[in-house]
Amino acid sequence: MDKAVQPEGFKDQRALLFAAVAGFFFFIALLKFGNPVILDSQVIPPENFFEVLYGAWPMKWAYICLVPVVIVAIICLRSANLRDALAPLSVRWALALLLTWFVWQLISAIHTVDSSLTTATVRHFAVTVLMFFLGFFALGRMRNPWPVWLFLSLALLWIVRVGWEQHFGGLEQTRKFFYETPNWHDASPEFIKKLSSNRIYSTLFYPNTLAGGLLLLLPITLGFTWQISRKLRDRARWTIVALIAAPSLACLYWSGSKAGWLIALVLALIALAQSTLRKSIKAIVVLTVLVCGLVGFGLRYAQFFQRGSTSVVARFDYWRAALSIGNEHPVFGTGPGTFAIGYANVKAPESEMARLVHNDFLEQFCDTGVIGFIAFVAFFALVMVYLYRYSSQNNRFVLLGVTGVVLHEFVEFHLYIPAIGWTSFFLLGWLLAASSAQKKEFTDH
């Protein structure tokens, strides 16, 4: 990460243009498209400038914003990108698994129990796969697409700013305004529950979604900041990094995400393990971070576990239901995005209703059956192993952010959040292509 911005990025103006356009798109997506696609019907289109600036946008606006990204990608795409990127066998297998998963979504959609939910989900998945291929083919040969990191960093700063505003009075003001509206009872139960809590969520759907966004964006932002500040003294560089990390971690703390805290601790340990510190110093730092992180976790959530860990119990209930639904529909599932239909029929009367499994992997099993589940799990397993084996050291900060999202997907539904799902798949595509080029260079030499 200490190296200067790669000159290849400046020589290829088309790739630089695409990186800028794509980066701006993801900046907008992270601020405006943070709701699950299956709840898009509940998003009211903004009617004035204030609502456009501060409110969520409906999914049809996202698809309109996507058009210039695709056009610029077509202009920037070169045949050499295709040939070189597809050379490794593992990469071809990964792409085949991703396409198999998506094709099975289409097949499963024919047998869905709710066509409206499935249509919205499949349309979203189509863009998710498209994002992966845009990152892979249109951006993959650019070693340092710094405009993307710039816009993702700006998105993080905006998200953190909104999170701080919510924590220091913004949530209370929103609650007061909401409960003064005459028809507030007509709002969705999810929104009423979210608003009744003091856990912040910033521009994203709910607090745990905010945690996923922070896990994705913070390593990228810190890595990019360290990269562009290479001419400064180390003390100044560390000061800048701390000024970004501290308020971001405060937002993670205020989100109240237990899994987010633990995964952030894991990412910190991975980053320290891969650092250039001496082994003796590294061991001391790793042990200190581990102890402080676990102690802080215990102090922060002691009362939560004393009360019985209700959210943990609820997730196990969702997961058991997903396994039960998948066992009843092992071939095609119940259709993409339809977990809520099956769960409503099998849940206990006292259990809280859920629209998604809170585990993206199990969601594939109940929604699309065994084939969709195996293809999805195998794709991520193959890609993540490949990336940790061949990715460049300069790209590890991006891989760290993607790793955070993948780990968080075991307890959340980030795949169904366009802001996070589209961004992470785009970065996965770029990382896979960049790692493929890295492997080819290593083999050639």
N, C-alpha and C positions, 0 to 999 in steps of 0.2 A: 504493500500500500504506500510505501515511501517513494515509489518511482514517480517520475513526472507523467503527466497525461500522455498517453501513447500518440506519436505523431501520425499513425495511420488514420486516427479519427479525424484529423484535420485535412488529410489528403483526400479522403473520400467525402466530398461535400454532400453527396446524396444520402449516405448513411447518417451523416451528422444531422441532416434535415429530418430524416425519419426519427432519429432519436429525440429530437426536440419536439416534434409533433406528438409522438407516442408519450413522451414524458408529460407534456401538458395535458394529454387526455387522462392519464392516470392521476394527475393532480386533481382534475375535475372529478374523476370517479371516486376518489377517496373522500372527497368533501360532500358529494351529492348523491352517490349511489351506494349507500351503506346499509340499505334494507334488504332482507331476504326477497328473492324474486317471487316467492309464492305469496308474499304480502303486497305485491305491487299494486293490486286493485285498491288498497287502502291509502295509497299515496295520492294526495290531492295536488294536481298541478298548480304551481305558483301563479298568482293572478296579478301581482304587482312587483315592483323592483325589490322591495324589502323581502318578500317571500322568495324571489329568485336568488337573492344574495344569501339568505340565512336558512331557507327551508330545503327539504329533500326534493329531488326531481324524480319524475316517473321514468320507468324503464324505456319508454319509447323515445325519450330525449337522449338516453344513453346510446341507442342505436343510431340516432341521427348524428351524434357527436363522433361515432365510430367511422362514419363515411370518409372524412378526410384522412384518417389514419390509414385506412385500407388503400386509398388512392395513392398516397405518398409511398406506401409499402410496395405497391406494384411498380411504381416508377424506380424505386431503389433496388428492387430485386434483380439479381444477376444469376445467370446459369451456373457460374462458378461456385456460387454460394451453395447451390443444390448438390453438386457433385462432391465437393469437399466435405460438406457437413454430413452427408449420408455414408461416408466411407466406412466408419467402424461398424462392425456387426451388432454390437450392443446398442448402438444408437438406433439402428434400423429396427431392432426388436422393441425398443422403447416406443418408437413411433407407431409400430404395428399394434402394440398393446393399447396405446391411447386411442387409436382409430377403432380398434375392436370394442373398447369400452363405449365409445360414442355411438357406433353402429348398433350396439346392443341397447342403448338408450332408445334409439328409434324403433327397434323391434319391440321392446317392452312397452313403448308408448301405444302400440296398437292394442294392447291388452289392459290398458289403464282403467282404474276404477273412478278416475276423475279427470276428464279431458282438459278442463281449464287449468288445473294445477300442472298437469304434465306438459301442456303446450308452453306455458310460461317457463317451466324448468328446462325443457329441451331447447328452446330458443336461447336461453341463457348458457346452456352447455355448449351450444354451437359456437357462441362467441368465446367461451372459455378455451375451447380447442383451437379456434382461430388465433387467439392471443398467443398460445403456445407456439404455433407455427410462424406467427409474425416475429416473435422473439428469436425463434430458431433460424429462419431463413433470411428475413429482412435485416436483422440486427446482429446475427450471430458472428459475422466476420469482423465486427467492430470490437476491438479489444477493450476499449474503455469508453462506453457510451455515456460520457459524463453529463449530457443534458438530461438523461433519464434520472441519474442520481440527484441532479440539482432539483428537478421538479418533485421527486419523492421526498427529498429533504425539506423542501418548502411545504409540502403537504403535512409532514410530521410537525413542523413548527406551527402550522395553522391548527392542526388537531390538538396539540398541546395547549395552545392559546385558548381555544374554546373550552378545553377541559378545565383549565384554571378558572376561567370565567364561571363555569358551572359550579365548581367547588366553592368559590367565594361569592355566593349569592345568586348566581344565574339560575340554578335549579329551583331555588325557592321562588324567585320571580316568575319562572315559567309555570310552576305549580299554581301560584296565586292567579295568574292570568287564565290558566286552563280551567280551574274550578269556578271561575266567574262567568265562563261561557254557558249559555242556557242548555246546550245540547251535549255537554261533556260526557254524559252517560252513553252516548252513541259511539264513543271512541272504542278502539279494540282493547280487549283485556290486557294484551301485551303492553300497549302504550300506557295504560293506567297504572299497571304494576311498575313499569319502568320509572314513571314520573313520581310515584309514591316513595321511592327509595332515594337515599342520598348518594348512591354510587353513581359516578359520572360516566357518560358514554360519548361525549363530544359529538362528532359529526356522524358517528356510526350507530348501528341499530340498538345495541344495548351494551352494558359494561363489559361483558366478556368478548364482544366483538371489538370493542376498543382495545382490550388487552391483546387480541390477535393482531390488530393493526400496529400497535406499538412494538410487538415482537418482530414483525416484518420490517418496519421502517427504521427503528432505532439503530440496529447494526449497520444498515446501509448508510444512514446519515452520518454516523460516527466514522465509518470507514472513509466516506467521501470527504468529510471535514479534515480528517487526518491526511488524506491524500493531497488536497489542495493547499494545505497549510505547511507543506514540507519546507518552505524557505524560512519559516519562523523558528525561533528557539523552542526547544522541547517544553520548557515551562509554559510558554505562551500556547503551544499546541494543546497541552494537557488542560490548560485553563479553559480554552474554547470547548474542548470535548466535555469537560465537567459542566459547563454552562448549558450544554444541550442535554446531557445525560440526566442531570439532577431533576429538572422539571419534568422530563419525560418519565422517569421512574416514579416521581411523585404522582403523576397521572395513573400509572400502573397500580400504585398503592391505593389511590382513591377509587379506582375501578372495582376494587374488592375481589379481583379474580384470583382465586387460590391457585389454579393450574397455571395461570399466567405468571405468577410470582415464581413458582417452582421451575417453570420452563426458562424464565429469564435467568435463574440461577444456573441451570444446565448450560445455557448459551454462554454465560460468563466463564464457566469452567472450561468449555470447549475452546473459547477464545484464548484463555490463559494457557491451556495445554499446547496450543499451536503458536504461541508467542515465541519471541527470540530471547526471552529472559533466561538467565542461567538456571540450571536445574534446581539448585539449592534455593534460590530466590523464588522460582516458580512453585516449588512444593509449599513453601511458606505462604505465598499469596493464595494459592488454590485452597489450602486448608483454612486460611482466614476467611476467604469469601464463602466457603462452604459452611463454616460454623456460624458466621454472622447471618448468612442468608437463612439458615434453618432456625436459628434463634429468633430472628425477626419474624419469620413465618409463624412460629409457635406463639409468640407474643401477640401478633396481629390477629390470629384466628383461633385463639384458645377458647373464647366464648362460643365461637361457631361450632367447634367440635363438642363442647360441653352440651350444647343444645341438641345434638344428635345429627349434625351434618346433613341437613335436609336436602340440600342441592345434590350432594353425593348420592343419597338414597334415591332421589328422583331420577338421576342419570342411570343408575343401575336398573330402575324400573323401565326407562325408555329402551335401554339396551336389551333387556329380556324380551320386551315387546317386539323389538326389531327382529330378534332371532326367531321368535314365535311366528311372526308374519312371514319371514323369509322361508321358514320350514313349511309353511302352508302353501307358499307360492314359489317353489324353488327354481323354476325355469324362467319365468318372465317377471316375477315380483308383482307388485300391485300398480306399477307405473311410476316413472320419475316424479319425485316431489309429492308423493301421496301418503307418506307415513301417517299423517294426522288422521286419515280415513280409517286405516286399520287400527291405530292406537285408540281411537274413540270407542271401538268395539270391544277391546280387550282390557283396557285399563280398569283398575279398581275405582270405585266411586269416590274414594277420598284422595286419589292421586291427581296431581295437577296436570292439566291438559298441555300437550306439547305438539307443535306442528312439524318439528324436525327431530331427528334422533339424538342430536348433540354428539354425534360421532359420524364423520363423513364416510368412513369405511363401512360401518354397519348399515348406514343408510343405503348404500349400494346394494347390499344383500337383500334387504326387505323391499326396496323399490324395484330392483331389476334382476334379482335372483343370483344364482351361483356364478354364472358367466360374467355378469357385470361386476360382481364383487371381486372375482379372481383377477380379471383384467385390470381393474383399478388398483388393487393392492400390488400386483406384480409390476405395474408401471412405476409406481412410486418406489418400490423396493429397488428395482433395477436402476432407476435414474439416480436415487440418492447414493447408492453404493458407487456408481460410476462417477458421480460428481466428487465425492470425497476421495476417490482414488486419483482422478486426473485433473481436477480443477486447479487453476493457477493460484498461487498464494495471494496474488493481488485481487482475486475474485472471492476470497474466502469471506469477506464481510457481507457480500450479497448472499452467498450460500448459507451463512449463519442466519440471516433474516428469513430465508425460505425454510430453513430447518425449524425455526421457531413456529412458523405457521403449520408445517406438517405435523409437528408434535402436538400442537394445540388442536389439530383436527380430530384427535382421538377423543376429545371431550367437547368439541364445538362443531358448528356447521359452516365453516368459512367458505367451503366450496359453493354455497348457495348465496353468498354475499358478493355481488359484482365487484365492489371496491377491493376486496381482498382476493377473491377467487381469480378475477381477471389479471390483477397485478402479479400475483404469485406465479400463475401459469406462464405469463409473459417472461418473467425472470427465470423460470425453470427452462424455458425454451432457449433463452440466450445463454444461460449457464451450460446447457448441454452442448450447444454448438461451439461455444468458446472452449470447453473442455475437450471436445473432439479435435479442434484445431491444435490445442496444446499437446494432446497425445500424438497427433500426426507429426508435429515439429520434433517432439522427443524421439519418435521412431526414426524420422529421417536423419537425425543427427546421431 
